[in-house]
Amino acid sequence: MKTVIQRVNYCKVVVAEKVVSSINKGILILIGIEKSDTFDMVNRYSEKILKLGIFKNSNGKLGRTILEEKCDIMIISQITLIANLNKGKKPDFSNSATVDDAKRLYSHFVDIFKETGLNVKTGEFGEYMKVELENDGPVTFII
């Protein structure tokens, strides 16, 4: 599993020229799911992300969490995070999970964030999406 967490001022997802979801100030999480990923791994990653101090505290340093900030969250599945680019010109996706397994784990990941009571939005799994965002900072982390 690979995730990219970006602090954003806004984010919107467009599918077939229609805005399907959007958030205001918060975080964008891109998630790629591999064959070896499990529900336990999803639980650990989501817990880690929820506890990351990625917003400024009273001292102006990074330290406040998503939960403390009560920010919006956008979660988008992105298979290209799993691509192996070590050989040749063509990305190799042989380590990516099957569509059914990836969808189950992705849905579980989203559900964990929804359980926090925060405003959680998603892209459309498996669809071609245009993602528009404005980075805040920029602050970006890869797990």
Phi and psi in radians as a Rosetta constraint file:
Dihedral C 1 N 2 CA 2 C 2 CIRCULARHARMONIC -2.291 0.35
Dihedral N 2 CA 2 C 2 N 3 CIRCULARHARMONIC 2.426 0.35
Dihedral C 2 N 3 CA 3 C 3 CIRCULARHARMONIC -2.302 0.35
Dihedral N 3 CA 3 C 3 N 4 CIRCULARHARMONIC 2.558 0.35
Dihedral C 3 N 4 CA 4 C 4 CIRCULARHARMONIC -2.103 0.35
Dihedral N 4 CA 4 C 4 N 5 CIRCULARHARMONIC 2.148 0.35
Dihedral C 4 N 5 CA 5 C 5 CIRCULARHARMONIC -1.968 0.35
Dihedral N 5 CA 5 C 5 N 6 CIRCULARHARMONIC 2.126 0.35
Dihedral C 5 N 6 CA 6 C 6 CIRCULARHARMONIC -2.160 0.35
Dihedral N 6 CA 6 C 6 N 7 CIRCULARHARMONIC 2.306 0.35
Dihedral C 6 N 7 CA 7 C 7 CIRCULARHARMONIC -1.377 0.35
Dihedral N 7 CA 7 C 7 N 8 CIRCULARHARMONIC 2.271 0.35
Dihedral C 7 N 8 CA 8 C 8 CIRCULARHARMONIC -2.280 0.35
Dihedral N 8 CA 8 C 8 N 9 CIRCULARHARMONIC 2.674 0.35
Dihedral C 8 N 9 CA 9 C 9 CIRCULARHARMONIC -1.478 0.35
Dihedral N 9 CA 9 C 9 N 10 CIRCULARHARMONIC -0.495 0.35
Dihedral C 9 N 10 CA 10 C 10 CIRCULARHARMONIC -2.856 0.35
Dihedral N 10 CA 10 C 10 N 11 CIRCULARHARMONIC 2.832 0.35
Dihedral C 10 N 11 CA 11 C 11 CIRCULARHARMONIC -2.705 0.35
Dihedral N 11 CA 11 C 11 N 12 CIRCULARHARMONIC 2.418 0.35
Dihedral C 11 N 12 CA 12 C 12 CIRCULARHARMONIC -2.427 0.35
Dihedral N 12 CA 12 C 12 N 13 CIRCULARHARMONIC 2.649 0.35
Dihedral C 12 N 13 CA 13 C 13 CIRCULARHARMONIC -2.085 0.35
Dihedral N 13 CA 13 C 13 N 14 CIRCULARHARMONIC 2.266 0.35
Dihedral C 13 N 14 CA 14 C 14 CIRCULARHARMONIC -2.056 0.35
Dihedral N 14 CA 14 C 14 N 15 CIRCULARHARMONIC 2.272 0.35
Dihedral C 14 N 15 CA 15 C 15 CIRCULARHARMONIC -2.215 0.35
Dihedral N 15 CA 15 C 15 N 16 CIRCULARHARMONIC 2.225 0.35
Dihedral C 15 N 16 CA 16 C 16 CIRCULARHARMONIC 0.912 0.35
Dihedral N 16 CA 16 C 16 N 17 CIRCULARHARMONIC 0.795 0.35
Dihedral C 16 N 17 CA 17 C 17 CIRCULARHARMONIC 1.145 0.35
Dihedral N 17 CA 17 C 17 N 18 CIRCULARHARMONIC 0.302 0.35
Dihedral C 17 N 18 CA 18 C 18 CIRCULARHARMONIC -2.179 0.35
Dihedral N 18 CA 18 C 18 N 19 CIRCULARHARMONIC 2.298 0.35
Dihedral C 18 N 19 CA 19 C 19 CIRCULARHARMONIC -1.210 0.35
Dihedral N 19 CA 19 C 19 N 20 CIRCULARHARMONIC 2.088 0.35
Dihedral C 19 N 20 CA 20 C 20 CIRCULARHARMONIC -1.751 0.35
Dihedral N 20 CA 20 C 20 N 21 CIRCULARHARMONIC -0.381 0.35
Dihedral C 20 N 21 CA 21 C 21 CIRCULARHARMONIC -2.890 0.35
Dihedral N 21 CA 21 C 21 N 22 CIRCULARHARMONIC 2.758 0.35
Dihedral C 21 N 22 CA 22 C 22 CIRCULARHARMONIC -2.757 0.35
Dihedral N 22 CA 22 C 22 N 23 CIRCULARHARMONIC 2.726 0.35
Dihedral C 22 N 23 CA 23 C 23 CIRCULARHARMONIC -2.370 0.35
Dihedral N 23 CA 23 C 23 N 24 CIRCULARHARMONIC 2.811 0.35
Dihedral C 23 N 24 CA 24 C 24 CIRCULARHARMONIC -1.648 0.35
Dihedral N 24 CA 24 C 24 N 25 CIRCULARHARMONIC -2.711 0.35
Dihedral C 24 N 25 CA 25 C 25 CIRCULARHARMONIC -0.865 0.35
Dihedral N 25 CA 25 C 25 N 26 CIRCULARHARMONIC 2.246 0.35
Dihedral C 25 N 26 CA 26 C 26 CIRCULARHARMONIC 2.982 0.35
Dihedral N 26 CA 26 C 26 N 27 CIRCULARHARMONIC -2.414 0.35
Dihedral C 26 N 27 CA 27 C 27 CIRCULARHARMONIC -2.305 0.35
Dihedral N 27 CA 27 C 27 N 28 CIRCULARHARMONIC 2.602 0.35
Dihedral C 27 N 28 CA 28 C 28 CIRCULARHARMONIC -1.914 0.35
Dihedral N 28 CA 28 C 28 N 29 CIRCULARHARMONIC 2.250 0.35
Dihedral C 28 N 29 CA 29 C 29 CIRCULARHARMONIC -2.049 0.35
Dihedral N 29 CA 29 C 29 N 30 CIRCULARHARMONIC 2.081 0.35
Dihedral C 29 N 30 CA 30 C 30 CIRCULARHARMONIC -1.712 0.35
Dihedral N 30 CA 30 C 30 N 31 CIRCULARHARMONIC 2.305 0.35
Dihedral C 30 N 31 CA 31 C 31 CIRCULARHARMONIC -2.284 0.35
Dihedral N 31 CA 31 C 31 N 32 CIRCULARHARMONIC 2.272 0.35
Dihedral C 31 N 32 CA 32 C 32 CIRCULARHARMONIC -2.031 0.35
Dihedral N 32 CA 32 C 32 N 33 CIRCULARHARMONIC 2.358 0.35
Dihedral C 32 N 33 CA 33 C 33 CIRCULARHARMONIC -2.029 0.35
Dihedral N 33 CA 33 C 33 N 34 CIRCULARHARMONIC 2.280 0.35
Dihedral C 33 N 34 CA 34 C 34 CIRCULARHARMONIC -1.786 0.35
Dihedral N 34 CA 34 C 34 N 35 CIRCULARHARMONIC 2.892 0.35
Dihedral C 34 N 35 CA 35 C 35 CIRCULARHARMONIC -0.943 0.35
Dihedral N 35 CA 35 C 35 N 36 CIRCULARHARMONIC -0.695 0.35
Dihedral C 35 N 36 CA 36 C 36 CIRCULARHARMONIC -1.433 0.35
Dihedral N 36 CA 36 C 36 N 37 CIRCULARHARMONIC -0.040 0.35
Dihedral C 36 N 37 CA 37 C 37 CIRCULARHARMONIC -1.280 0.35
Dihedral N 37 CA 37 C 37 N 38 CIRCULARHARMONIC 2.603 0.35
Dihedral C 37 N 38 CA 38 C 38 CIRCULARHARMONIC -2.307 0.35
Dihedral N 38 CA 38 C 38 N 39 CIRCULARHARMONIC 2.954 0.35
Dihedral C 38 N 39 CA 39 C 39 CIRCULARHARMONIC -1.078 0.35
Dihedral N 39 CA 39 C 39 N 40 CIRCULARHARMONIC -0.616 0.35
Dihedral C 39 N 40 CA 40 C 40 CIRCULARHARMONIC -1.094 0.35
Dihedral N 40 CA 40 C 40 N 41 CIRCULARHARMONIC -0.711 0.35
Dihedral C 40 N 41 CA 41 C 41 CIRCULARHARMONIC -1.133 0.35
Dihedral N 41 CA 41 C 41 N 42 CIRCULARHARMONIC -0.728 0.35
Dihedral C 41 N 42 CA 42 C 42 CIRCULARHARMONIC -1.042 0.35
Dihedral N 42 CA 42 C 42 N 43 CIRCULARHARMONIC -0.755 0.35
Dihedral C 42 N 43 CA 43 C 43 CIRCULARHARMONIC -1.049 0.35
Dihedral N 43 CA 43 C 43 N 44 CIRCULARHARMONIC -0.793 0.35
Dihedral C 43 N 44 CA 44 C 44 CIRCULARHARMONIC -1.145 0.35
Dihedral N 44 CA 44 C 44 N 45 CIRCULARHARMONIC -0.778 0.35
Dihedral C 44 N 45 CA 45 C 45 CIRCULARHARMONIC -1.097 0.35
Dihedral N 45 CA 45 C 45 N 46 CIRCULARHARMONIC -0.785 0.35
Dihedral C 45 N 46 CA 46 C 46 CIRCULARHARMONIC -1.141 0.35
Dihedral N 46 CA 46 C 46 N 47 CIRCULARHARMONIC -0.696 0.35
Dihedral C 46 N 47 CA 47 C 47 CIRCULARHARMONIC -1.096 0.35
Dihedral N 47 CA 47 C 47 N 48 CIRCULARHARMONIC -0.752 0.35
Dihedral C 47 N 48 CA 48 C 48 CIRCULARHARMONIC -1.080 0.35
Dihedral N 48 CA 48 C 48 N 49 CIRCULARHARMONIC -0.782 0.35
Dihedral C 48 N 49 CA 49 C 49 CIRCULARHARMONIC -1.117 0.35
Dihedral N 49 CA 49 C 49 N 50 CIRCULARHARMONIC -0.752 0.35
Dihedral C 49 N 50 CA 50 C 50 CIRCULARHARMONIC -1.104 0.35
Dihedral N 50 CA 50 C 50 N 51 CIRCULARHARMONIC -0.457 0.35
Dihedral C 50 N 51 CA 51 C 51 CIRCULARHARMONIC -1.723 0.35
Dihedral N 51 CA 51 C 51 N 52 CIRCULARHARMONIC 0.002 0.35
Dihedral C 51 N 52 CA 52 C 52 CIRCULARHARMONIC -1.202 0.35
Dihedral N 52 CA 52 C 52 N 53 CIRCULARHARMONIC 2.311 0.35
Dihedral C 52 N 53 CA 53 C 53 CIRCULARHARMONIC -1.513 0.35
Dihedral N 53 CA 53 C 53 N 54 CIRCULARHARMONIC 1.449 0.35
Dihedral C 53 N 54 CA 54 C 54 CIRCULARHARMONIC -1.907 0.35
Dihedral N 54 CA 54 C 54 N 55 CIRCULARHARMONIC 0.047 0.35
Dihedral C 54 N 55 CA 55 C 55 CIRCULARHARMONIC -2.003 0.35
Dihedral N 55 CA 55 C 55 N 56 CIRCULARHARMONIC 2.666 0.35
Dihedral C 55 N 56 CA 56 C 56 CIRCULARHARMONIC -1.193 0.35
Dihedral N 56 CA 56 C 56 N 57 CIRCULARHARMONIC 2.428 0.35
Dihedral C 56 N 57 CA 57 C 57 CIRCULARHARMONIC -1.623 0.35
Dihedral N 57 CA 57 C 57 N 58 CIRCULARHARMONIC -2.985 0.35
Dihedral C 57 N 58 CA 58 C 58 CIRCULARHARMONIC -1.128 0.35
Dihedral N 58 CA 58 C 58 N 59 CIRCULARHARMONIC -0.335 0.35
Dihedral C 58 N 59 CA 59 C 59 CIRCULARHARMONIC -1.571 0.35
Dihedral N 59 CA 59 C 59 N 60 CIRCULARHARMONIC 0.048 0.35
Dihedral C 59 N 60 CA 60 C 60 CIRCULARHARMONIC 1.377 0.35
Dihedral N 60 CA 60 C 60 N 61 CIRCULARHARMONIC 0.176 0.35
Dihedral C 60 N 61 CA 61 C 61 CIRCULARHARMONIC -1.836 0.35
Dihedral N 61 CA 61 C 61 N 62 CIRCULARHARMONIC 2.698 0.35
Dihedral C 61 N 62 CA 62 C 62 CIRCULARHARMONIC -1.113 0.35
Dihedral N 62 CA 62 C 62 N 63 CIRCULARHARMONIC 2.293 0.35
Dihedral C 62 N 63 CA 63 C 63 CIRCULARHARMONIC -3.084 0.35
Dihedral N 63 CA 63 C 63 N 64 CIRCULARHARMONIC -0.389 0.35
Dihedral C 63 N 64 CA 64 C 64 CIRCULARHARMONIC -1.466 0.35
Dihedral N 64 CA 64 C 64 N 65 CIRCULARHARMONIC 2.454 0.35
Dihedral C 64 N 65 CA 65 C 65 CIRCULARHARMONIC -1.584 0.35
Dihedral N 65 CA 65 C 65 N 66 CIRCULARHARMONIC 2.975 0.35
Dihedral C 65 N 66 CA 66 C 66 CIRCULARHARMONIC -1.008 0.35
Dihedral N 66 CA 66 C 66 N 67 CIRCULARHARMONIC -0.735 0.35
Dihedral C 66 N 67 CA 67 C 67 CIRCULARHARMONIC -1.161 0.35
Dihedral N 67 CA 67 C 67 N 68 CIRCULARHARMONIC -0.704 0.35
Dihedral C 67 N 68 CA 68 C 68 CIRCULARHARMONIC -1.192 0.35
Dihedral N 68 CA 68 C 68 N 69 CIRCULARHARMONIC -0.626 0.35
Dihedral C 68 N 69 CA 69 C 69 CIRCULARHARMONIC -1.362 0.35
Dihedral N 69 CA 69 C 69 N 70 CIRCULARHARMONIC -0.386 0.35
Dihedral C 69 N 70 CA 70 C 70 CIRCULARHARMONIC 0.918 0.35
Dihedral N 70 CA 70 C 70 N 71 CIRCULARHARMONIC 0.850 0.35
Dihedral C 70 N 71 CA 71 C 71 CIRCULARHARMONIC -1.632 0.35
Dihedral N 71 CA 71 C 71 N 72 CIRCULARHARMONIC 2.944 0.35
Dihedral C 71 N 72 CA 72 C 72 CIRCULARHARMONIC -1.316 0.35
Dihedral N 72 CA 72 C 72 N 73 CIRCULARHARMONIC 2.705 0.35
Dihedral C 72 N 73 CA 73 C 73 CIRCULARHARMONIC -2.343 0.35
Dihedral N 73 CA 73 C 73 N 74 CIRCULARHARMONIC 2.280 0.35
Dihedral C 73 N 74 CA 74 C 74 CIRCULARHARMONIC -2.017 0.35
Dihedral N 74 CA 74 C 74 N 75 CIRCULARHARMONIC 2.234 0.35
Dihedral C 74 N 75 CA 75 C 75 CIRCULARHARMONIC -2.107 0.35
Dihedral N 75 CA 75 C 75 N 76 CIRCULARHARMONIC 2.193 0.35
Dihedral C 75 N 76 CA 76 C 76 CIRCULARHARMONIC -2.266 0.35
Dihedral N 76 CA 76 C 76 N 77 CIRCULARHARMONIC 2.249 0.35
Dihedral C 76 N 77 CA 77 C 77 CIRCULARHARMONIC -1.295 0.35
Dihedral N 77 CA 77 C 77 N 78 CIRCULARHARMONIC 2.324 0.35
Dihedral C 77 N 78 CA 78 C 78 CIRCULARHARMONIC -2.487 0.35
Dihedral N 78 CA 78 C 78 N 79 CIRCULARHARMONIC 1.696 0.35
Dihedral C 78 N 79 CA 79 C 79 CIRCULARHARMONIC -1.068 0.35
Dihedral N 79 CA 79 C 79 N 80 CIRCULARHARMONIC -0.505 0.35
Dihedral C 79 N 80 CA 80 C 80 CIRCULARHARMONIC -1.124 0.35
Dihedral N 80 CA 80 C 80 N 81 CIRCULARHARMONIC -0.294 0.35
Dihedral C 80 N 81 CA 81 C 81 CIRCULARHARMONIC -1.133 0.35
Dihedral N 81 CA 81 C 81 N 82 CIRCULARHARMONIC -0.413 0.35
Dihedral C 81 N 82 CA 82 C 82 CIRCULARHARMONIC -1.558 0.35
Dihedral N 82 CA 82 C 82 N 83 CIRCULARHARMONIC -0.219 0.35
Dihedral C 82 N 83 CA 83 C 83 CIRCULARHARMONIC -1.009 0.35
Dihedral N 83 CA 83 C 83 N 84 CIRCULARHARMONIC 2.400 0.35
Dihedral C 83 N 84 CA 84 C 84 CIRCULARHARMONIC -1.661 0.35
Dihedral N 84 CA 84 C 84 N 85 CIRCULARHARMONIC 2.143 0.35
Dihedral C 84 N 85 CA 85 C 85 CIRCULARHARMONIC -1.945 0.35
Dihedral N 85 CA 85 C 85 N 86 CIRCULARHARMONIC 0.303 0.35
Dihedral C 85 N 86 CA 86 C 86 CIRCULARHARMONIC -1.319 0.35
Dihedral N 86 CA 86 C 86 N 87 CIRCULARHARMONIC -0.421 0.35
Dihedral C 86 N 87 CA 87 C 87 CIRCULARHARMONIC -2.164 0.35
Dihedral N 87 CA 87 C 87 N 88 CIRCULARHARMONIC 2.381 0.35
Dihedral C 87 N 88 CA 88 C 88 CIRCULARHARMONIC 1.105 0.35
Dihedral N 88 CA 88 C 88 N 89 CIRCULARHARMONIC -2.819 0.35
Dihedral C 88 N 89 CA 89 C 89 CIRCULARHARMONIC -1.780 0.35
Dihedral N 89 CA 89 C 89 N 90 CIRCULARHARMONIC -0.354 0.35
Dihedral C 89 N 90 CA 90 C 90 CIRCULARHARMONIC -1.662 0.35
Dihedral N 90 CA 90 C 90 N 91 CIRCULARHARMONIC 2.265 0.35
Dihedral C 90 N 91 CA 91 C 91 CIRCULARHARMONIC -1.060 0.35
Dihedral N 91 CA 91 C 91 N 92 CIRCULARHARMONIC 2.434 0.35
Dihedral C 91 N 92 CA 92 C 92 CIRCULARHARMONIC -1.813 0.35
Dihedral N 92 CA 92 C 92 N 93 CIRCULARHARMONIC 2.086 0.35
Dihedral C 92 N 93 CA 93 C 93 CIRCULARHARMONIC -1.848 0.35
Dihedral N 93 CA 93 C 93 N 94 CIRCULARHARMONIC 0.369 0.35
Dihedral C 93 N 94 CA 94 C 94 CIRCULARHARMONIC -1.151 0.35
Dihedral N 94 CA 94 C 94 N 95 CIRCULARHARMONIC -0.334 0.35
Dihedral C 94 N 95 CA 95 C 95 CIRCULARHARMONIC -1.567 0.35
Dihedral N 95 CA 95 C 95 N 96 CIRCULARHARMONIC -0.062 0.35
Dihedral C 95 N 96 CA 96 C 96 CIRCULARHARMONIC -1.326 0.35
Dihedral N 96 CA 96 C 96 N 97 CIRCULARHARMONIC 2.615 0.35
Dihedral C 96 N 97 CA 97 C 97 CIRCULARHARMONIC -1.190 0.35
Dihedral N 97 CA 97 C 97 N 98 CIRCULARHARMONIC 2.779 0.35
Dihedral C 97 N 98 CA 98 C 98 CIRCULARHARMONIC -1.099 0.35
Dihedral N 98 CA 98 C 98 N 99 CIRCULARHARMONIC 2.794 0.35
Dihedral C 98 N 99 CA 99 C 99 CIRCULARHARMONIC -1.000 0.35
Dihedral N 99 CA 99 C 99 N 100 CIRCULARHARMONIC -0.793 0.35
Dihedral C 99 N 100 CA 100 C 100 CIRCULARHARMONIC -1.116 0.35
Dihedral N 100 CA 100 C 100 N 101 CIRCULARHARMONIC -0.793 0.35
Dihedral C 100 N 101 CA 101 C 101 CIRCULARHARMONIC -1.139 0.35
Dihedral N 101 CA 101 C 101 N 102 CIRCULARHARMONIC -0.758 0.35
Dihedral C 101 N 102 CA 102 C 102 CIRCULARHARMONIC -1.092 0.35
Dihedral N 102 CA 102 C 102 N 103 CIRCULARHARMONIC -0.721 0.35
Dihedral C 102 N 103 CA 103 C 103 CIRCULARHARMONIC -1.142 0.35
Dihedral N 103 CA 103 C 103 N 104 CIRCULARHARMONIC -0.710 0.35
Dihedral C 103 N 104 CA 104 C 104 CIRCULARHARMONIC -1.091 0.35
Dihedral N 104 CA 104 C 104 N 105 CIRCULARHARMONIC -0.819 0.35
Dihedral C 104 N 105 CA 105 C 105 CIRCULARHARMONIC -1.200 0.35
Dihedral N 105 CA 105 C 105 N 106 CIRCULARHARMONIC -0.682 0.35
Dihedral C 105 N 106 CA 106 C 106 CIRCULARHARMONIC -1.076 0.35
Dihedral N 106 CA 106 C 106 N 107 CIRCULARHARMONIC -0.814 0.35
Dihedral C 106 N 107 CA 107 C 107 CIRCULARHARMONIC -1.072 0.35
Dihedral N 107 CA 107 C 107 N 108 CIRCULARHARMONIC -0.693 0.35
Dihedral C 107 N 108 CA 108 C 108 CIRCULARHARMONIC -1.116 0.35
Dihedral N 108 CA 108 C 108 N 109 CIRCULARHARMONIC -0.755 0.35
Dihedral C 108 N 109 CA 109 C 109 CIRCULARHARMONIC -1.021 0.35
Dihedral N 109 CA 109 C 109 N 110 CIRCULARHARMONIC -0.860 0.35
Dihedral C 109 N 110 CA 110 C 110 CIRCULARHARMONIC -1.060 0.35
Dihedral N 110 CA 110 C 110 N 111 CIRCULARHARMONIC -0.765 0.35
Dihedral C 110 N 111 CA 111 C 111 CIRCULARHARMONIC -1.035 0.35
Dihedral N 111 CA 111 C 111 N 112 CIRCULARHARMONIC -0.676 0.35
Dihedral C 111 N 112 CA 112 C 112 CIRCULARHARMONIC -1.051 0.35
Dihedral N 112 CA 112 C 112 N 113 CIRCULARHARMONIC -0.774 0.35
Dihedral C 112 N 113 CA 113 C 113 CIRCULARHARMONIC -1.197 0.35
Dihedral N 113 CA 113 C 113 N 114 CIRCULARHARMONIC -0.652 0.35
Dihedral C 113 N 114 CA 114 C 114 CIRCULARHARMONIC -1.124 0.35
Dihedral N 114 CA 114 C 114 N 115 CIRCULARHARMONIC -0.564 0.35
Dihedral C 114 N 115 CA 115 C 115 CIRCULARHARMONIC -1.111 0.35
Dihedral N 115 CA 115 C 115 N 116 CIRCULARHARMONIC -0.294 0.35
Dihedral C 115 N 116 CA 116 C 116 CIRCULARHARMONIC -1.302 0.35
Dihedral N 116 CA 116 C 116 N 117 CIRCULARHARMONIC -0.281 0.35
Dihedral C 116 N 117 CA 117 C 117 CIRCULARHARMONIC 1.500 0.35
Dihedral N 117 CA 117 C 117 N 118 CIRCULARHARMONIC -0.024 0.35
Dihedral C 117 N 118 CA 118 C 118 CIRCULARHARMONIC -1.343 0.35
Dihedral N 118 CA 118 C 118 N 119 CIRCULARHARMONIC 2.854 0.35
Dihedral C 118 N 119 CA 119 C 119 CIRCULARHARMONIC -1.306 0.35
Dihedral N 119 CA 119 C 119 N 120 CIRCULARHARMONIC 1.866 0.35
Dihedral C 119 N 120 CA 120 C 120 CIRCULARHARMONIC -2.016 0.35
Dihedral N 120 CA 120 C 120 N 121 CIRCULARHARMONIC 2.206 0.35
Dihedral C 120 N 121 CA 121 C 121 CIRCULARHARMONIC -2.135 0.35
Dihedral N 121 CA 121 C 121 N 122 CIRCULARHARMONIC 2.814 0.35
Dihedral C 121 N 122 CA 122 C 122 CIRCULARHARMONIC -2.376 0.35
Dihedral N 122 CA 122 C 122 N 123 CIRCULARHARMONIC 2.867 0.35
Dihedral C 122 N 123 CA 123 C 123 CIRCULARHARMONIC -1.417 0.35
Dihedral N 123 CA 123 C 123 N 124 CIRCULARHARMONIC -2.884 0.35
Dihedral C 123 N 124 CA 124 C 124 CIRCULARHARMONIC -1.929 0.35
Dihedral N 124 CA 124 C 124 N 125 CIRCULARHARMONIC 1.982 0.35
Dihedral C 124 N 125 CA 125 C 125 CIRCULARHARMONIC -0.933 0.35
Dihedral N 125 CA 125 C 125 N 126 CIRCULARHARMONIC 2.265 0.35
Dihedral C 125 N 126 CA 126 C 126 CIRCULARHARMONIC 1.368 0.35
Dihedral N 126 CA 126 C 126 N 127 CIRCULARHARMONIC -0.010 0.35
Dihedral C 126 N 127 CA 127 C 127 CIRCULARHARMONIC -1.690 0.35
Dihedral N 127 CA 127 C 127 N 128 CIRCULARHARMONIC 2.731 0.35
Dihedral C 127 N 128 CA 128 C 128 CIRCULARHARMONIC -1.306 0.35
Dihedral N 128 CA 128 C 128 N 129 CIRCULARHARMONIC 2.148 0.35
Dihedral C 128 N 129 CA 129 C 129 CIRCULARHARMONIC -2.195 0.35
Dihedral N 129 CA 129 C 129 N 130 CIRCULARHARMONIC 2.578 0.35
Dihedral C 129 N 130 CA 130 C 130 CIRCULARHARMONIC -1.864 0.35
Dihedral N 130 CA 130 C 130 N 131 CIRCULARHARMONIC 2.205 0.35
Dihedral C 130 N 131 CA 131 C 131 CIRCULARHARMONIC -2.011 0.35
Dihedral N 131 CA 131 C 131 N 132 CIRCULARHARMONIC 2.096 0.35
Dihedral C 131 N 132 CA 132 C 132 CIRCULARHARMONIC -1.932 0.35
Dihedral N 132 CA 132 C 132 N 133 CIRCULARHARMONIC 2.307 0.35
Dihedral C 132 N 133 CA 133 C 133 CIRCULARHARMONIC -2.653 0.35
Dihedral N 133 CA 133 C 133 N 134 CIRCULARHARMONIC 2.818 0.35
Dihedral C 133 N 134 CA 134 C 134 CIRCULARHARMONIC -2.133 0.35
Dihedral N 134 CA 134 C 134 N 135 CIRCULARHARMONIC 1.998 0.35
Dihedral C 134 N 135 CA 135 C 135 CIRCULARHARMONIC -1.109 0.35
Dihedral N 135 CA 135 C 135 N 136 CIRCULARHARMONIC 2.514 0.35
Dihedral C 135 N 136 CA 136 C 136 CIRCULARHARMONIC -1.923 0.35
Dihedral N 136 CA 136 C 136 N 137 CIRCULARHARMONIC 1.865 0.35
Dihedral C 136 N 137 CA 137 C 137 CIRCULARHARMONIC 2.221 0.35
Dihedral N 137 CA 137 C 137 N 138 CIRCULARHARMONIC -1.251 0.35
Dihedral C 137 N 138 CA 138 C 138 CIRCULARHARMONIC -1.271 0.35
Dihedral N 138 CA 138 C 138 N 139 CIRCULARHARMONIC 2.487 0.35
Dihedral C 138 N 139 CA 139 C 139 CIRCULARHARMONIC -2.108 0.35
Dihedral N 139 CA 139 C 139 N 140 CIRCULARHARMONIC 1.989 0.35
Dihedral C 139 N 140 CA 140 C 140 CIRCULARHARMONIC -2.413 0.35
Dihedral N 140 CA 140 C 140 N 141 CIRCULARHARMONIC 2.352 0.35
Dihedral C 140 N 141 CA 141 C 141 CIRCULARHARMONIC -2.253 0.35
Dihedral N 141 CA 141 C 141 N 142 CIRCULARHARMONIC 2.545 0.35
Dihedral C 141 N 142 CA 142 C 142 CIRCULARHARMONIC -2.080 0.35
Dihedral N 142 CA 142 C 142 N 143 CIRCULARHARMONIC 2.241 0.35
